[in-house]
Amino acid sequence: MVKESTELFLDADALKIKEIIMNKKLSVSEVVSICINRVKEKNSLVNFLVEDSFDVAMEQAAQADAALVNGTAKGALFGVPMSMKESFHVAGMQTTGGLLRRKGFVQKTDAEVVRKLKAEGAIIIGKTNTPELNFCQETNNKLYGRTNNPWNVDRTVGGSSGGEGAAIALGAAAVGLGSDIGGSIRFPSHFNGIVGFKSGKGQVSQDGSFPFVEHVWQRRMLGIGPMAKSVRDAKLIYSIIADNRLEAKDISDFTINVFRTTAFPLSDTTVKLLNDVYLYLKDNVRTEREPVPFFNDSALLWQEIMSIDGGESTRKVAFGDGKDSPFTAYLKEKASGSAEIHRYLSWALIGTSLFRPSAKRIDVISDLLDEGDKLLEDYLDNRLLLMPVYHSAAPPHGIVYKEIFSIRKTFLKYMPFVAYANTWGLPVLTVPIGKSDDGMPIGLQIIGKNGNEDAIFSLGSMIENHFGGYSRVK
């Protein structure tokens, strides 16, 4: 009976867990203990949690149990255990960005989003793995090592919020938090079969997120948001951390533009699932399958914006006061494995120097962004876009890295789906819709504009309810 109740709990979303606690079916201490035990059971194989706060979490759980007894329990996330992407400051814990040289950088204060979640009663059990400086769509670094996909440890977990994706997929945390400047919430959500939401430009504070994004064009691409087991949890977490209140929207007022297969590579299973979703939606809402404005421009614009300073700002963070260069670090790592930074980061920095836009091209980018923003503001007024996240389910380790960071510009084939929401600063929800032939999860994206988040969540709930949504790795 104990095993059965534990299994049911690990499948439960945050709202259900809070209900269990408030109805006194399980104490907060029992709830947190189940999550801690799940981490201990799975972390050696998957390597998703890189720093734990188990003792503090159990102390907070005991305090929450006392509050429940004396009638002072409060907060939308009261007693709910959650994980936190390593890049967000948590008081008393390290923020390293996966860099060897930052080991021991213990923070004194919480990131703004962490503060808001704690104020609602959330209990943080630990921090999850990322690539170095969140600069890759696979999760590996010199300090903590590689995170494996819990569905198949030979496959990538995605990145940069890869540890979060694995934690939620395993049920080791009720809910988590990620950040996304190039698919960093959506890759792990898609590859691990969970729900993820990237906020639109300027909607969630990045104060206390490392590294802080300085350039205005890169800031427009950054979105911080929840990684969860359910769309309703994602909506709840977003409503807590967002600077603006959700505005109620009626999904019947929207047209859903379902991406039609084009020259961009997509697996047969992805195409079939996308068509299945379209056939379901066309019987319930207004649908269309029309070309998406500025879609073909988005991947190149994304790469150029990420390369705006030739990677110099990231290089300074990576090496500190050291005089090492990405090129020498890459050669050293290939030769002896003794470089200060992982080859994923050094090669990515070499790429940003190669793709740095000229002054003339920057003027063109500025005009394109202005033109696109104006067009999409109107185009997305009562329209949502539905498209894949990636061309396939999670591939073996290293494949995504090669596809995105090739000097042959293969990112132009593989990045448009995720780059679109980043380039145009749009909110986007990822929802699981099925599995590949070999049992790996596949998700899709629902994209809208700032102010229409409620419609995005409504459509996500429809799809989730019909296609099954999240299923936990056993």
GUPADO-736770 format. One record per atom (N, C-alpha, C, O): residue in three letters; x, y, z. Coordinates in steps of 0.1 Angstrom, whole numbers, plus 5000, padded with zeros to 4 digits. Atoms other than C-alpha are relative to their C-alpha. Example, Ala and Ser with C-alpha at 12.3 -4.5 7.8 and 13.67 -1.06 7.14 Angstrom:
ALA500949885000ALA512349555078ALA500950125000ALA501950125007SER499149895000SER513749895071SER499250115008SER499750225009
This chain:
MET500849885000MET500050005000MET500950135000MET500550234993VAL499149884999VAL502950245008VAL500650024986VAL500750134982LYS499449995013LYS504550164974LYS498950064990LYS499350144982GLU501149955008GLU501150224957GLU499850155001GLU499750224992SER500249854997SER500650564974SER501250084995SER501050194990THR498849935005THR504250664965THR499950024985THR500250124980GLU500150005015GLU503650574928GLU499050114996GLU499250184987LEU501149905003LEU500450784928LEU500550145002LEU500250234994PHE499549874997PHE502251074944PHE501050044989PHE500950164985LEU499049975010LEU505151064919LEU499450044987LEU499950124979ASP500749965012ASP502651094891ASP499250135001ASP498950194991ALA500849884997ALA500751384907ALA500750134996ALA501950144998ASP499549865002ASP501151744896ASP500050085012ASP499550045023ALA499949914988ALA501752034920ALA498750035006ALA498650025018LEU501349974994LEU498152124924LEU499449885007LEU498749905017LYS500550124993LYS497251764932LYS500749975013LYS500149935023ILE499250024987ILE500051744957ILE499650095011ILE499550055022LYS500549914990LYS498952054974LYS498649955006LYS498449965018GLU501350054995GLU495451904976GLU500249885010GLU499549875020ILE499750114991ILE496851584991ILE500550055014ILE500150005024ILE499549944988ILE498651795017ILE498950075008ILE498850045020MET501049924993MET495752025026MET498949905005MET498349935015ASN501050104995ASN493451715029ASN500649915010ASN499949815015LYS499350084989LYS496051565053LYS500149854997LYS500149775006LYS499850145003LYS496451245033LYS501549965001LYS501849855004LEU498650014998LEU500151295034LEU500550135007LEU500050245003SER499449884995SER502251535055SER501050064990SER501450004981VAL499049945009VAL504551785039VAL501449935001VAL502149914992SER498850074998SER507451595055SER500049874992SER501149834986GLU500150125008GLU506251275038GLU500150034985GLU500849954978VAL499949965014VAL505851445005VAL501450034996VAL501949984986VAL498649965004VAL509351595005VAL500949885001VAL501849874993SER499250124999SER510851265017SER499849914988SER500849854983ILE500250085012ILE509251084987ILE500950054988ILE501549984981CYS499249945011CYS510951334963CYS501449975002CYS502249944993ILE498650024997ILE514251304981ILE500449864997ILE501549834991ASN499750145003ASN514150924979ASN500049974985ASN500849894981ARG500050025015ARG513250944942ARG501350054994ARG501949994985VAL498749945005VAL516351164936VAL501149895003VAL501949864995LYS498950104996LYS518550914955LYS499949874992LYS501049814989GLU500250125007GLU517050624936GLU500650024985GLU501149924980LYS499849985014LYS517650774901LYS501250094996LYS501750084985ASN499049895004ASN520351044902ASN501449944996ASN502050004987SER498750065004SER523450814899SER500049964986SER501049964979LEU500150045014LEU522150694866LEU499850114990LEU500450124979VAL500449895008VAL520651014852VAL500950125002VAL501150204992ASN499249884997ASN522751284869ASN499350134997ASN499850214989PHE500749885002PHE520151554870PHE500150105011PHE500150225008LEU499949904988LEU520451704905LEU501550015003LEU502149915006VAL498649974998VAL523851864910VAL500350055014VAL501550055018GLU499949964987GLU523352014944GLU498749995007GLU497750035003ASP501250024993ASP520851914970ASP499950105012ASP500950155017SER500349924988SER519152114998SER499149925009SER498149975014PHE500950104993PHE517651805015PHE499750045014PHE498650045019ASP500149974985ASP518351915051ASP499150125002ASP498250125010VAL500849874999VAL516952265046VAL498549974996VAL497650025002ALA501350045004ALA513952115027ALA499249935011ALA498049955012MET500750074990MET513151885055MET499650095012MET498650075018GLU500349904990GLU513352165080GLU498850084997GLU497950115005GLN501249925005GLN510952375059GLN498749915000GLN497749965003ALA501250085000ALA508652075056ALA499449985014ALA498249985016ALA500450014986ALA508552035094ALA499250135004ALA498250125011GLN500749874997GLN507652405097GLN498750014993GLN497750064999ALA501350005007ALA504952365071ALA499049915006ALA497849945007ASP500950094993ASP503452065089ASP499550075013ASP498350055016ALA500449924988ALA503352285121ALA499050104996ALA498050125003ALA500949905005ALA501652555101ALA498649944997ALA497650014999LEU501250065004LEU499052315088LEU499249965013LEU498049975013VAL500750034987VAL498252205124VAL499450125007VAL498350115012ASN500549884993ASN497852555138ASN499250094991ASN498850204995GLY500949925009GLY495852685108GLY500650124993GLY499950214989THR499449885007THR498452925093THR500649964987THR501350044981ALA499550045013ALA499152725061ALA499550104990ALA498350134989LYS500549915011LYS499052955031LYS501049994988LYS502149944989GLY499250005012GLY500352994996GLY499549904989GLY499049794992ALA500550085011ALA499352854962ALA500949874998ALA500449774992LEU499150115001LEU502352614964LEU500449945014LEU501549895015PHE499750044986PHE502152535001PHE500549855001PHE499749764997GLY499450144998GLY504452235008GLY500449934988GLY500849814989VAL499750075012VAL505052154972VAL501550004997VAL502250114997PRO498550015003PRO508652024965PRO500350034985PRO499649974976MET499649975014MET510252174934MET501550004998MET502350025008SER498649985003SER513652174917SER500250134993SER499350204989MET499749875005MET515452474904MET501249994990MET502349934994LYS498950005009LYS517652514873LYS501250075007LYS501150175013GLU498849954993GLU521252574885GLU500350144997GLU501050205006SER499649865004SER521452914868SER499250105008SER499550225007PHE500749914992PHE518953064892PHE500650015015PHE500849905021HIS499449994987HIS520353204925HIS498949955010HIS497849985010VAL500750044988VAL519053024956VAL500950035012VAL502049985013ALA499249964989ALA520253164989ALA500549875007ALA499849785010GLY499350114993GLY522752925006GLY500449894990GLY501049794995MET499650105010MET523352734973MET500950064990MET501050194988GLN499149955010GLN525952764946GLN499350044987GLN498249984983THR500349985014THR525452914912THR501350004992THR502150104993THR498750025006THR528252794890THR500050014985THR501050044978GLY500150015015GLY526952784854GLY500849884995GLY501149884983GLY499250125005GLY528752444852GLY501550034998GLY502149944993LEU498649975002LEU532152614853LEU500849965012LEU500549985023LEU499050054990LEU535052464872LEU500450125009LEU500550115021ARG499449884993ARG536252814882ARG499050065009ARG499450145018ARG501049944992ARG532952904898ARG499549905012ARG498649945019LYS500350094989LYS532752604922LYS500150075013LYS501250135016GLY500049934987GLY531852734956GLY499450145001GLY499450205011PHE500749875000PHE530053054945PHE498749995006PHE497649984999VAL501250014993VAL527453034972VAL499350145000VAL499950245003GLN500849875002GLN524653294968GLN499450045014GLN499049955022LYS500649954987LYS523353514997LYS498550034998LYS497850045008THR501449965002THR520053604981THR499449914989THR500149854981ASP500750075010ASP517353444959ASP499850084987ASP499750204988ALA500449935012ALA516653524923ALA498550055002ALA497849995011GLU501349944998GLU513453724919GLU498949894998GLU497949895006VAL501050115002VAL511553424905VAL500049905012VAL498949855015VAL499950094988VAL512753204934VAL499350065012VAL498649995019ARG500649934989ARG511653464959ARG498549994999ARG497849965009LYS501450015002LYS508153464944LYS499449865003LYS498449855009LEU500550144998LEU507853084944LEU500149965015LEU499249905020LYS499950034986LYS509053054980LYS498950075008LYS498450025017ALA501149924993ALA506553324991ALA498749934999ALA497849955007GLU501250085001GLU503853084978GLU500149865006GLU499249785004GLY499950124993GLY505152804999GLY500849894994GLY500849785000ALA499350115006ALA507252604975ALA501349975008ALA501950065015ILE498850054993ILE510152394990ILE500949954989ILE500649864982ILE499050045010ILE513252364969ILE500949895005ILE501649905015ILE499250124996ILE514952024971ILE501450004994ILE502249934999GLY498650005006GLY517952104949GLY500050074987GLY499050124982LYS499749935012LYS519452254918LYS500449894989LYS501149804992THR499950105011THR519552074884THR501050054989THR501350174988ASN498849985009ASN522252044857ASN499750084988ASN498550084983THR500149925013THR522852274827THR501349984993THR502349934998PRO498849985007PRO525452304800PRO500750125005PRO500150215012GLU499349884995GLU528152564808GLU499450134994GLU499250144982LEU500549865003LEU526652914808LEU498749994992LEU498450084985ASN501250025008ASN523452764793ASN500250024985ASN499250054978PHE499749975013PHE525152784760PHE500049884990PHE500749884980CYS500150115009CYS524252454744CYS498649935002CYS498049945013GLN501350074999GLN521052254737GLN500249855004GLN499349775002GLU499850134993GLU522651944753GLU500750035014GLU501350135015THR499649974986THR523451924790THR501349925004THR501249805007ASN498750064996ASN527151854798ASN500950115004ASN500950224998ASN499049904996ASN529852044816ASN501149945008ASN501149825011LYS498850054993LYS533252014832LYS499949985015LYS500649905021LEU500250014986LEU532052054867LEU499249885005LEU499649815014TYR500950104996TYR529151824870TYR499849884991TYR499249784994GLY500250115009GLY529251604839GLY498750004992GLY498050104992ARG501150015010ARG526551484815ARG498749955007ARG498849865016THR501350054996THR522851444822THR499549914989THR499549954978ASN500550105009ASN521251144806ASN498550014999ASN497850045009ASN501550005001ASN517651114793ASN499549885008ASN499949775006PRO500550114992PRO515750904818PRO499249904993PRO499049794998TRP500750105008TRP513750734791TRP501049904993TRP500649794991ASN499050085006ASN516950604775ASN501350075003ASN501650184997VAL498949924996VAL520250704791VAL501150024989VAL502050094991ASP499149985012ASP522050674757ASP499650124992ASP500350154982ARG500549895007ARG519950964745ARG500250135007ARG500450145019THR499949864994THR520251344750THR498850035009THR497750005006VAL501049944992VAL518251514777VAL499650134995VAL498650194999GLY500349865004GLY518351844758GLY500750105009GLY501350065019GLY499449894992GLY519452174771GLY499550134996GLY498950144985SER499150014988SER520052404786SER499349965013SER500049935023SER500750044987SER517352314812SER499949855001SER498849805004GLY500150145001GLY518151954808GLY499849925013GLY499149835013GLY500250064987GLY518451864844GLY498650015005GLY498049925011GLU501449984997GLU515052014850GLU499149904993GLU498149844999GLY500850095008GLY513551814822GLY500049865005GLY499049795006ALA499950144994ALA514851484837ALA499349995013ALA498749895016ALA500650004987ALA513751574872ALA498549995000ALA497949915007ILE501550005001ILE510151634862ILE499649874993ILE498649814998ALA500450125006ALA510051334839ALA500149885009ALA499349795008LEU499950114990LEU511151114868LEU499050015012LEU498949925020GLY500949984989GLY508651264892GLY500850045013GLY500250035024ALA499249974988ALA511551364915ALA499750145005ALA500250175017ALA500549874995ALA510051714918ALA498650024994ALA498349974983ALA501449985005ALA506451824914ALA500050094988ALA499250084979VAL499949905010VAL507452114892VAL501450075001VAL502150055011GLY498749945000GLY510552314882GLY500050134992GLY498950184988LEU499849875006LEU511852634866LEU501149994990LEU502249944993GLY498950005010GLY513852684834GLY500150144993GLY499350234996SER499849885007SER515052954811SER500349964985SER500849854983ASP500050045014ASP515052964773ASP500350124991ASP499650224990ILE499649905010ILE516953184748ILE500349944987ILE500550014977GLY499850075012GLY517352914722GLY499449865000GLY500149764996GLY500650134999GLY514952634729GLY500349935013GLY500049815015SER499450064988SER516352574764SER499049955010SER499349875018ILE501150074993ILE512952494780ILE499449904991ILE499049794996ARG500850085009ARG511452344749ARG500749874996ARG500149774994PHE499350125003PHE514152094739PHE499949905011PHE499549795009PRO500250104989PRO514151924774PRO498649965002PRO498349845005SER501450044999SER510351934775SER499649904990SER499049804993HIS500350095011HIS510051774741HIS500749865002HIS500149765000PHE499250134999PHE512851514747PHE499749925012PHE499949805012ASN500350074988ASN511651424782ASN498549975002ASN498149915012GLY501550034998GLY507851424777GLY499450085011GLY498550025017ILE500749924990ILE506951704800ILE499550134994ILE499650164982VAL500649875004VAL505152044798VAL501050115003VAL501650115014GLY499149894998GLY507252354794GLY499450134994GLY498850134984PHE500549875005PHE506452724790PHE501150115000PHE501650145011LYS499149895001LYS508752994777LYS499250135000LYS498350154992SER500849875000SER507453344786SER500550094989SER501650074983GLY499649915010GLY507453624761GLY500950115005GLY501250125017LYS499049904997LYS509853914760LYS499550105011LYS498450155010GLY500349904990GLY509854124792GLY498949965010GLY498550055018GLN501150044991GLN507253924811GLN500449955013GLN499649955023VAL499550054987VAL509353764838VAL501450055002VAL502350064993SER498749944997SER512353914856SER501149905000SER500949785004GLN498850085000GLN515753774850GLN501050035012GLN502149985012ASP499249964989ASP517153934882ASP500449875008ASP499549805013GLY499650124993GLY519253664899GLY500249884991GLY500349764996SER499750115010SER519653454867SER501450024995SER501850134991PHE498650005004PHE523253364857PHE500249924987PHE499749804987PRO499549865001PRO524653474833PRO498950094996PRO498050064989PHE501049895003PHE522553794831PHE500250034986PHE501350064981VAL500049965015VAL521553874795VAL500050154999VAL499050215003GLU499849855001GLU522754224787GLU499450064987GLU498750164988HIS500449935013HIS522154294750HIS498550004998HIS497849905001VAL501549985001VAL518654424743VAL499449904990VAL498349854993TRP500650105009TRP518154194713TRP500049865006TRP499249785003GLN500050134993GLN519253894733GLN499049995011GLN498449885014ARG501050004989ARG516953994762ARG498649984994ARG497849915001ARG501350035006ARG513953994738ARG499849854998ARG498749814997MET500150145003MET514753634730MET499949915013MET499449805012LEU500050074987LEU515053524767LEU498649995006LEU497950085007GLY501250024993GLY512053374784GLY500249905012GLY500849795010ILE499950094989ILE511853224819ILE498649945003ILE497650025003GLY501350064998GLY509152984828GLY500049865006GLY501149805009PRO500150124994PRO507852664843PRO500349884992PRO500149884980MET499950135006MET508652304835MET499249915010MET499549905022ALA501050054991ALA505852084848ALA499449874994ALA499849824983LYS500750125004LYS503751764846LYS498650034993LYS498149944986SER501349975006SER500551944835SER500050154996SER500750235000VAL500149865005VAL499452254816VAL499450095012VAL499850205012ARG500649914989ARG497452374847ARG501150045010ARG501050155015ASP498949964991ASP500652364868ASP500850114993ASP501350214999ALA499249905007ALA502552564841ALA499350135000ALA499950235002LYS500849874999LYS499752824841LYS500150065014LYS500350185015LEU499949954986LEU499852844879LEU501450065002LEU501550185007ILE498649954997ILE503652884881ILE500250134992ILE500850234997TYR499849885008TYR503653144852TYR499250115007TYR499850235008SER500749894994SER500953344870SER500650055013SER500450175016ILE499249964988ILE503153354901ILE501250084997ILE501550185003ILE498749935002ILE506353464885ILE499950114990ILE500850204989ALA500149895010ALA505053694857ALA499850135006ALA499250145017ASP500249864995ASP505154064862ASP498650054996ASP498150155003ASN501349955004ASN501754104845ASN498949895002ASN499349775001ARG501050104998ARG498453924853ARG499549944987ARG499550014977LEU500650075012LEU496953674829LEU498750074997LEU497850105005GLU501349945005GLU494153824808GLU499249894994GLU499649824985ALA500950115005ALA491253584802ALA499750014985ALA499450124980LYS500350015014LYS490753474766LYS499249884997LYS499249785004ASP500950115005ASP488153264748ASP500749934988ASP500850004978ILE499350075011ILE489853004726ILE499149994988ILE499749984977SER500850005012SER486853014703SER500150124992SER499750124980ASP499749885008ASP487953354692ASP501249994992ASP501650084984PHE498750025006PHE491253214679PHE499949904988PHE499249814988THR499750095011THR492353054646THR501349935003THR502250005007ILE498850084997ILE494852774650ILE500749974987ILE500249894979ASN499250035012ASN497552764623ASN500949895003ASN501949905009VAL499250124997VAL498952414623VAL501049994989VAL500749984977PHE498950015009PHE502352384607PHE499849894990PHE499649774994ARG500150105011ARG502252204573ARG501449964997ARG502350044996THR498750055003THR505151984564THR500650074988THR499950094978THR499349935011THR507752164542THR501349934997THR501549815000ALA498750065003ALA511252114530ALA500849985013ALA501949915012PHE499350024987PHE512352124567PHE499949855004PHE498849805003PRO500150144996PRO513251774579PRO499149975012PRO499350045022LEU500950044989LEU510651604601LEU499949855000LEU499749794989SER500150145000SER510551244612SER498549964996SER497650044998ASP501350055004ASP507551034599ASP499050015012ASP497950045010THR500850004989THR506251004634THR499550145004THR498450165008THR500449864997THR506351374640THR499050054991THR498050124995VAL501049955010VAL504451444608VAL498749935003VAL497650005003LYS501250074997LYS501851184617LYS499350065012LYS498150095012LEU500649944988LEU501351324652LEU499550144998LEU498450185003LEU500449875003LEU501151674639LEU498750004992LEU497850084995ASN501350025008ASN498451564614ASN498949955009ASN497750005007ASP501150054990ASP496551384642ASP499550115008ASP498350125010VAL500449884992VAL496551704662VAL499150094992VAL498150144996TYR500849925009TYR495251894632TYR498649954998TYR497650024999LEU501350075003LEU492451644625LEU499150025013LEU497950035012TYR500849984987TYR491351664662TYR499650155001TYR498450175004LEU500449864998LEU491452044663LEU499050054990LEU498150134994LYS500949955011LYS489652104630LYS498549975004LYS497650044998ASP501350034996ASP486551944646ASP499550085012ASP498450075017ASN500349934987ASN486652174677ASN500350155000ASN499650225007VAL499749855001VAL488152514667VAL500350034986VAL500449954977ARG499649965014ARG488952724636ARG501449974998ARG502350005006THR498650035004THR492052594619THR500350044986THR499550074978GLU499449985013GLU494252664590GLU501449944999GLU501949905009ARG498750055002ARG497452544575ARG500750084990ARG500950054978GLU499449905009GLU499152844560GLU501450035004GLU501850015015PRO498649964996PRO502752974558PRO500050095011PRO499250185013VAL499849924988VAL504053134589VAL500950124997VAL502050104992PRO499249885004PRO505253494585PRO501450005007PRO501549965019PHE498649994995PHE509053534589PHE500649875005PHE501749875011PHE499550134995PHE509553164596PHE501449974994PHE502349935001ASN498850035006ASN512353124571ASN501250095004ASN502350055003ASP499049914996ASP514253424585ASP500549975014ASP501550025018SER499950004985SER514053324622SER501349935004SER502049995013ALA498850074995ALA516953074625ALA501350084998ALA502150095007LEU498949925002LEU519453304609LEU500150125009LEU501150155014LEU500049894990LEU518353604629LEU500449965014LEU501150035020TRP499750054987TRP518553394660TRP501549995002TRP502150035012GLN498550024999GLN522153294653GLN500850135000GLN501750145007GLU499349875000GLU523153644644GLU499950085013GLU500850145017ILE500249924988ILE521653794675ILE500849935011ILE501450005020MET499250074990MET523353524697MET501550034997MET502350025007SER498649985003SER526653614679SER500350154999SER501350194993ILE500049865003ILE526053994681ILE501450065004ILE501850164998ASP498749944997ASP529354064699ASP501249904998ASP502249915004GLY499050105003GLY531253764685GLY500349915012GLY501349845013GLY499950084988GLY530753584719GLY501050065010GLY501349985020GLU499149944991GLU533053824737GLU499550015014GLU500349985024SER500649994986SER530753874767SER500049875007SER500349865019THR500050134994THR530353504772THR501449955002THR501649885012ARG498650044998ARG534053444767ARG500650055013ARG501349985021LYS499549944988LYS534853684796LYS499449935012LYS500149915022VAL500550074989VAL532453504819VAL500649865001VAL500949815012ALA499550135001ALA533753164808ALA501449995006ALA501849905013PHE498650014996PHE537453244814PHE500450105011PHE501550095017GLY499749914989GLY537253524840GLY501250094995GLY501250154984ASP498949925003ASP540553704841ASP501149934992ASP502149984988GLY499050085008GLY542353424822GLY500150054986GLY499250114980LYS499749955014LYS543853494788LYS499849894990LYS500149914978ASP500250105009ASP542853164773ASP498950044990ASP498150134993SER501049975010SER540753174741SER499249874997SER499749765000PRO500850125003PRO537952944729PRO500749904991PRO500649784992PHE499350095009PHE540152814701PHE501149915007PHE501149795005THR499050084993THR543052714723THR499449905010THR499949795012ALA500750094991ALA540652574749ALA499449884993ALA499549764998TYR500650115008TYR538952364722TYR501149904996TYR500949784998LEU498950095004LEU542252224710LEU500649925012LEU500949805011LYS499550064987LYS543452154746LYS499049895004LYS499549785008GLU501050094996GLU540151974753GLU500049874991GLU500049764996LYS499950115009LYS540351764722LYS501249915002LYS501249795001ALA498850074999ALA543951674728ALA500249925013ALA500649815013SER499750074987SER544051594765SER498850015010SER498949955021GLY501149994991GLY540651674781GLY500250095012GLY499650085022SER499649924988SER542351924804SER499650154999SER500150235007ALA500449865001ALA540752254792ALA499150045012ALA498549965019GLU500849954989GLU538952474818GLU498550004996GLU497749995005ILE501450005003ILE535752474798ILE499749884990ILE500649834984HIS500450125008HIS533852194780HIS500150044985HIS499950154981ARG499949985015ARG534352154742ARG498750064994ARG498850134984TYR501349945005TYR530652234737TYR500050155000TYR499650224991LEU500049864998LEU531152584750LEU501150064991LEU500850164985SER499049935008SER534452654733SER499750004985SER499950104979TRP500350015014TRP533252534699TRP498850104997TRP498850164987ALA501149905002ALA530052744703ALA500550145000ALA500050224992LEU499449875000LEU532153044711LEU500850034987LEU500850144982ILE499349995013ILE534252984680ILE498950034989ILE499250124981GLY501149975009GLY530952974661GLY499550145000GLY499250204990THR500549864999THR529753304674THR500950104995THR500550214989SER499049905006SER532953474663SER499949994985SER500150094978LEU500150015015LEU532453334628LEU498750064995LEU498750114984PHE501349955005PHE528753434626PHE499750145004PHE498550195003ARG500249874995ARG529153774641ARG499650094988ARG500350104978PRO500549925011PRO527054014619PRO500850134999PRO501350195009SER499349885003SER528754314603SER499150125004SER497950105007ALA500849884996ALA527654674611ALA498950024990ALA497850064994LYS501049995010LYS525754684578LYS498949905002LYS497749945001ARG501050114997ARG523954354586ARG499250045012ARG498050005013ILE500849964988ILE523054484621ILE498950104997ILE497850095002ASP501149915004ASP521154764604ASP498949934994ASP497749964996VAL501050085007VAL519354514583VAL499249925010VAL497949915009ILE500750074989ILE518554304614ILE499050095007ILE497950055010SER500949904992SER517154614632SER498750024992SER497650034998ASP501149975009ASP514854684602ASP499149885000ASP497849895000LEU500850135001LEU513754314600LEU499249985013LEU498049945013LEU500650024988LEU512954304637LEU498850105002LEU497750065007ASP501149904999ASP510854624636ASP498949964991ASP497749964995GLU501050045009GLU509054494605GLU499249885005GLU498049875005GLY500750124995GLY508354154620GLY499250025012GLY498149975014ASP500849974988ASP507254284654ASP498650074996ASP497650035002LYS501349935004LYS504654514637LYS499049904993LYS497849904996LEU500950095007LEU503354244614LEU499449895010LEU498249865009LEU500450114991LEU503153974641LEU499150055011LEU498249975016GLU500949944990GLU501454204666GLU498549994995GLU497649965003ASP501350005006ASP498454214642ASP499749854997ASP498649804999TYR500250145004TYR498853854628TYR499649915011TYR498749825010LEU500250094989LEU498853694662LEU498950055010LEU498850005021ASP501049954991ASP496053904677ASP499049905004ASP498649895016ASN501050104997ASN493553624674ASN500449874993ASN499649804986ARG499550125006ARG495753344661ARG501149945008ARG501950015015LEU498950074993LEU497953074677LEU500749914989LEU500049864980LEU499350085010LEU500652884658LEU500349865007LEU500749865019LEU499750134994LEU501152514664LEU501149934991LEU500849914979MET498950065008MET504452354652MET500949905008MET500849905021PRO499150094993PRO507052084661PRO501050085008PRO501250205006VAL498949944993VAL509852154685VAL501349964993VAL502250054991TYR498850055007TYR512551944667TYR499649904990TYR498449864990HIS500450095011HIS512651724637HIS499849855004HIS499349774997SER500150144995SER512851404658SER499950005015SER500050105022ALA499950024986ALA512551264693ALA501550015004ALA502450034995ALA498649984995ALA515751274715ALA500949904993ALA500749784993PRO499050085006PRO518651144695PRO501149965010PRO501150005021PRO498950034991PRO521850984710PRO500850135003PRO500750234997HIS499249894995HIS524151214729HIS500950064989HIS501649984982GLY499149945010GLY526051464707GLY499450044987GLY500050124980ILE500649985013ILE523751464677ILE499550144999ILE499750214989VAL500649875000VAL521851784686VAL501150114999VAL501050204991TYR498949915000TYR525151964693TYR500650014986TYR500950124981LYS499450005014LYS526551864658LYS499050074990LYS499550144981GLU500949945009GLU523351964641GLU499850155001GLU499650224991ILE500249854998ILE523152314656ILE501350074999ILE501250194995PHE498849934999PHE526752404660PHE501049974989PHE502249974991SER499150035011SER528152304626SER500350124992SER499550214991ILE499649885008ILE530052554606ILE499449994986ILE499550094978ARG500750025013ARG528052414576ARG498650075001ARG497850054992LYS501249924998LYS525152624590LYS498849914999LYS497749954994THR501150094999THR522952314595THR498950055010THR497850005010PHE501049954991PHE521152514622PHE498850064992PHE497750074997LEU501049945008LEU519252674593LEU498949894997LEU497749934994LYS500950105002LYS517552334588LYS499349955013LYS498149925014TYR500550074987TYR517152224625TYR499550105010TYR498850065020MET500449914989MET516552544645MET498850094997MET498350155007PRO501149915002PRO513652734628PRO498949985010PRO498250085014PHE501250034992PHE510952564649PHE500250075014PHE499250135019VAL499849944986VAL512452674683VAL500550154999VAL500150235007ALA499549865001ALA514152994670ALA498950104998ALA499150215002TYR501149905003TYR510853144659TYR499650075013TYR499550205012ALA500549934988ALA509553214694ALA501150085007ALA500750195013ASN498949924994ASN512953334706ASN500250134992ASN500350244998THR499749895008THR513653564677THR498950115001THR499250235002TRP501149904999TRP510253734680TRP499550025014TRP498550095016GLY500349984986GLY510053724718GLY498649965004GLY498050035011LEU501450044998LEU506853524719LEU499949895011LEU500849815013PRO500350104990PRO505353314747PRO499749874992PRO499049874982VAL500250125007VAL505252944738VAL499949885010VAL500749875020LEU500350114991LEU503952624755LEU500449874992LEU500049854981THR499750135006THR505352274748THR499249905007THR499149895020VAL500950104995VAL502951984753VAL500349864994VAL500549854982PRO499850145006PRO503651604749PRO498849954993PRO497649974997ILE501150055008ILE501551444722ILE500149864996ILE499249804990GLY499950145004GLY502951094717GLY501549965002GLY502350025008LYS498750064999LYS505950874714LYS500549954986LYS499749934977SER499450055012SER508350774686SER499949845000SER499449785010ASP500150145001ASP508550414674ASP500849935010ASP500549825014ASP499250064989ASP511250344700ASP499750055013ASP500650045023GLY500549964987GLY509350494728GLY500550135006GLY500350155018MET499649874995MET510850844731MET498950104998MET498350104988PRO501149905001PRO508551134738PRO500250104989PRO501350134984ILE500149905010ILE507451384712ILE499050115005ILE497950075009GLY500949894996GLY505951724720GLY499850104988GLY500550094978LEU500149895010LEU504752024700LEU499950135007LEU499750145020GLN500049864995GLN504752404705GLN498750074996GLN498150054985ILE501149915003ILE501852644708ILE500550145003ILE500950175014ILE499449874999ILE502952994701ILE498950114998ILE498150104990GLY500949885001GLY501053324706GLY500850135001GLY502050144998LYS499349884998LYS501853674715LYS499750045015LYS498849995021ASN500249954986ASN502153864749ASN498650055001ASN498150124993GLY501449974997GLY498753904764GLY499049894996GLY497949895001ASN500950115004ASN497353584748ASN500449875007ASN500149765002GLU499550124993GLU498953344773GLU498949915004GLU499049795003ASP501250084995ASP495553234786ASP499549914989ASP499149804991ALA500550075012ALA494553124751ALA501049884997ALA500649774994ILE499050105002ILE497852934747ILE499849885010ILE499849765006PHE500350104990PHE497152744780PHE498749934997PHE498749805000SER501350065003SER493552674770SER500249904989SER499749784990LEU499850095011LEU494652514737LEU500949895005LEU500649775001GLY499250114995GLY497352324755GLY499349905009GLY499549785008SER500850094991SER494852184780SER499149914991SER499049794994MET500850085009MET492652064751MET500849894994MET500449774994ILE499150105006ILE495551884734ILE500549905010ILE500549785008GLU499550094989GLU496851744767GLU498949905004GLU499249785005ASN501150094996ASN493451604776ASN499749894990ASN499349784993HIS500350105011HIS492951434742HIS501149914997HIS500949794995PHE498950085004PHE496451304736PHE500849945012PHE501749875010GLY499550064988GLY497351214772GLY501050075008GLY501150055020GLY499049924992GLY500051464781GLY501149925006GLY501649835000TYR498950054992TYR502651374807TYR499849865004TYR498749825008SER500050134994SER503551024816SER501449985006SER502450025000ARG498850014992ARG506250954842ARG500949884996ARG500449784992VAL499050115002VAL509450754836VAL499949915013VAL500149965024LYS500150094989LYS508950444859LYS501349965006LYS501449895015
